[in-house]
Amino acid sequence: MNSCVATGAFGGFGTTTTTAGPAFSFSAPASTGTTGLFGATQNKGFGFGTGFGTATGTGTGLGTGLGFGGFSTQQQQTTLGGGLFSQPTQAPAQSNQLINTASALSAPTLLGDERDAILAKWNQLQAFWGTGKGYFNNNIAPVDFTQENPFCRFKAVGYCCMPNTKDEDGLVVLVFNRKETDIRSQQQQLVESLHKILGGNQTLSVNVEGVRTMPDDQTEVVIYVVERSPNGTSRRVPATTLYAHFEQANIKASLQQLGITMSMARTELSPAQIKQLLQNAPAGVDPIIWEQAKVDNPDPEKLIPVPMVGFRELLRRLKVQDQMTKQHQTRLDIISEDISELQKNQTTTMAKIAQYKRKLMDLSHRTLQVLIKQEIQRKSGYAIQADEEQLRVQLDTIQCELNAPTQFKGRLNELMSQIRMQNHFGAVRAEEKYYIDADLLREIKQHLKQQQEGLSHLISIIKDDLEDIKLIEHGLNESIPIRGSVFS
């Protein structure tokens, strides 16, 4: 897996600041290519108009994660380790190129009047873009402004992971211009086709190490080939050997028929290669920026600074990052589902464990009963021994303590009665939200009963008093006529 981290910023038009990394271009290069560590691909630049000129460049890259066109010069290059490192072989040409570039940007003498100042500014703008031709003298050919020129503003420096696999692992990356689902569905046919391309030798077997989705409906397939010797031993074919075989003209044509657009060997860099890469700043990158990028490297043991050239490279990194984010999210979803399944299995297992514990306790009680009966039969007819007598006394003492009213058995009976009462009230008044304690309820009933008896007593007294009053009234009514007749 290759991961890259971008640093720095893209320079704007008219600014004097420099940024780390190779240059972006608003040009339409005729053929701007990035030669990978183990293969070559073509990558067309941004088009701002072909009338401004064209630019060509040859770059080197590091695998799928480092295939940028920043390690490039316009001169002939000598490659070390599959094209990763390049050294210019024409120093005088570089000096002339630098002088001509400075003349085109500062003091062109093409027209001999004030229009040369306008031409100088136009050349500066083209240099900032990283495309076009800078005319400065009638007798000298114009300067080609490429993305690698030090004045180009669209460049930055990022970091990429260094491969950690060895050549003996034999891992070779094949990039297919097909979707991952198609590759996986036809993986067996793919392996058979690659075996035929290798000559159909029965001692060789093609194995797929991994399949990974890439942006733009491409798929990365990592393979290795195992070679079995007649004595029964086996070994992996080295990655460089297998890659060199794939790079042969006839083999490469066969691979292209299978939809393979690029192949590369996945091998780690030697300390000498890393040192050489870090020593010399890539073409178009300010040495000060390159040194700062090395200082800012968050993990020099695993990451290596690489230039980023153009918006196309930035877009490619963005797509790769988005693709890796989706893969990580998919993996997280799978892990989440596995965790949920494990939690369900844990719940089921805990329930089974509790069930087995109850079953074990039941079997233990049954076993104890069997042992008791067996011991009774074995001791039948024998006198009670001293230790048995002591055990009997202890059991009688424990039984008396349990049967005591204020001890365990009485408390247990009280708790059982309360539980039954609570269950009864719960069944009768399932919808009630509150309930009254039984003792308090009895006290309330007794109090209400006393109140009722007192009211009944008062009612009886009032009734008796009413009878007496009626009798008095009746007597008074009868005595009034008698007294009138006497006085008359």
SULURCOR-V744426 format. One record per residue. N is the residue number from 1. OMEGA is omega in whole degrees, 0 to 359 (NA if undefined). Layout:
N | OMEGA
N | OMEGA
This chain:
1 | 178
2 | 176
3 | 185
4 | 178
5 | 182
6 | 176
7 | 181
8 | 181
9 | 176
10 | 181
11 | 179
12 | 179
13 | 174
14 | 178
15 | 183
16 | 180
17 | 177
18 | 182
19 | 184
20 | 173
21 | 179
22 | 194
23 | 169
24 | 182
25 | 171
26 | 183
27 | 174
28 | 182
29 | 179
30 | 178
31 | 178
32 | 187
33 | 173
34 | 180
35 | 182
36 | 181
37 | 183
38 | 180
39 | 182
40 | 175
41 | 178
42 | 182
43 | 182
44 | 184
45 | 179
46 | 181
47 | 174
48 | 183
49 | 181
50 | 180
51 | 181
52 | 178
53 | 180
54 | 180
55 | 178
56 | 181
57 | 177
58 | 184
59 | 176
60 | 182
61 | 181
62 | 176
63 | 180
64 | 182
65 | 184
66 | 184
67 | 180
68 | 182
69 | 185
70 | 182
71 | 187
72 | 173
73 | 181
74 | 180
75 | 178
76 | 186
77 | 171
78 | 187
79 | 177
80 | 180
81 | 174
82 | 174
83 | 181
84 | 184
85 | 184
86 | 178
87 | 178
88 | 181
89 | 182
90 | 180
91 | 178
92 | 179
93 | 178
94 | 179
95 | 178
96 | 179
97 | 180
98 | 179
99 | 179
100 | 178
101 | 178
102 | 179
103 | 181
104 | 184
105 | 187
106 | 187
107 | 175
108 | 180
109 | 185
110 | 186
111 | 177
112 | 177
113 | 183
114 | 178
115 | 177
116 | 177
117 | 177
118 | 178
119 | 178
120 | 178
121 | 177
122 | 177
123 | 177
124 | 179
125 | 177
126 | 177
127 | 176
128 | 178
129 | 184
130 | 180
131 | 177
132 | 181
133 | 180
134 | 178
135 | 182
136 | 182
137 | 181
138 | 185
139 | 182
140 | 180
141 | 181
142 | 179
143 | 176
144 | 177
145 | 179
146 | 178
147 | 182
148 | 181
149 | 188
150 | 181
151 | 181
152 | 187
153 | 187
154 | 180
155 | 179
156 | 178
157 | 176
158 | 180
159 | 179
160 | 178
161 | 176
162 | 177
163 | 180
164 | 178
165 | 182
166 | 179
167 | 180
168 | 178
169 | 174
170 | 183
171 | 177
172 | 182
173 | 175
174 | 180
175 | 180
176 | 176
177 | 182
178 | 181
179 | 182
180 | 181
181 | 178
182 | 181
183 | 182
184 | 180
185 | 182
186 | 184
187 | 180
188 | 178
189 | 178
190 | 179
191 | 179
192 | 179
193 | 178
194 | 178
195 | 177
196 | 179
197 | 178
198 | 177
199 | 179
200 | 180
201 | 183
202 | 178
203 | 180
204 | 176
205 | 181
206 | 180
207 | 180
208 | 180
209 | 181
210 | 178
211 | 183
212 | 179
213 | 176
214 | 179
215 | 177
216 | 176
217 | 175
218 | 183
219 | 178
220 | 179
221 | 179
222 | 182
223 | 169
224 | 184
225 | 179
226 | 179
227 | 181
228 | 180
229 | 181
230 | 182
231 | 175
232 | 179
233 | 181
234 | 178
235 | 176
236 | 176
237 | 181
238 | 184
239 | 181
240 | 178
241 | 180
242 | 179
243 | 178
244 | 177
245 | 180
246 | 183
247 | 175
248 | 188
249 | 182
250 | 179
251 | 180
252 | 177
253 | 178
254 | 178
255 | 179
256 | 177
257 | 177
258 | 181
259 | 180
260 | 181
261 | 182
262 | 175
263 | 180
264 | 177
265 | 181
266 | 180
267 | 180
268 | 179
269 | 176
270 | 178
271 | 179
272 | 178
273 | 179
274 | 180
275 | 180
276 | 179
277 | 183
278 | 183
279 | 186
280 | 177
281 | 178
282 | 181
283 | 178
284 | 181
285 | 179
286 | 179
287 | 179
288 | 178
289 | 180
290 | 177
291 | 178
292 | 178
293 | 177
294 | 179
295 | 183
296 | 180
297 | 183
298 | 180
299 | 184
300 | 181
301 | 185
302 | 185
303 | 179
304 | 179
305 | 179
306 | 178
307 | 174
308 | 185
309 | 170
310 | 178
311 | 179
312 | 178
313 | 177
314 | 178
315 | 179
316 | 179
317 | 178
318 | 179
319 | 179
320 | 179
321 | 178
322 | 179
323 | 180
324 | 177
325 | 178
326 | 179
327 | 178
328 | 179
329 | 177
330 | 179
331 | 177
332 | 177
333 | 179
334 | 179
335 | 178
336 | 178
337 | 178
338 | 179
339 | 178
340 | 179
341 | 178
342 | 177
343 | 177
344 | 179
345 | 178
346 | 178
347 | 179
348 | 180
349 | 179
350 | 177
351 | 178
352 | 178
353 | 178
354 | 178
355 | 180
356 | 176
357 | 178
358 | 179
359 | 177
360 | 178
361 | 178
362 | 179
363 | 177
364 | 178
365 | 179
366 | 177
367 | 178
368 | 177
369 | 177
370 | 178
371 | 178
372 | 180
373 | 179
374 | 179
375 | 178
376 | 179
377 | 182
378 | 181
379 | 181
380 | 179
381 | 180
382 | 176
383 | 179
384 | 181
385 | 184
386 | 180
387 | 176
388 | 178
389 | 177
390 | 178
391 | 179
392 | 179
393 | 179
394 | 179
395 | 177
396 | 179
397 | 179
398 | 180
399 | 179
400 | 179
401 | 180
402 | 183
403 | 179
404 | 184
405 | 183
406 | 182
407 | 192
408 | 184
409 | 178
410 | 178
411 | 178
412 | 178
413 | 178
414 | 178
415 | 179
416 | 179
417 | 178
418 | 179
419 | 179
420 | 180
421 | 178
422 | 177
423 | 179
424 | 179
425 | 178
426 | 179
427 | 183
428 | 185
429 | 182
430 | 184
431 | 181
432 | 182
433 | 181
434 | 176
435 | 182
436 | 178
437 | 185
438 | 180
439 | 178
440 | 179
441 | 177
442 | 178
443 | 179
444 | 179
445 | 180
446 | 179
447 | 179
448 | 179
449 | 177
450 | 178
451 | 180
452 | 178
453 | 178
454 | 177
455 | 178
456 | 177
457 | 178
458 | 180
459 | 179
460 | 178
461 | 180
462 | 179
463 | 179
464 | 179
465 | 178
466 | 177
467 | 179
468 | 180
469 | 178
470 | 179
471 | 178
472 | 179
473 | 180
474 | 179
475 | 179
476 | 180
477 | 181
478 | 184
479 | 183
480 | 179
481 | 181
482 | 182
483 | 178
484 | 180
485 | 180
486 | 184
487 | 179
488 | NA
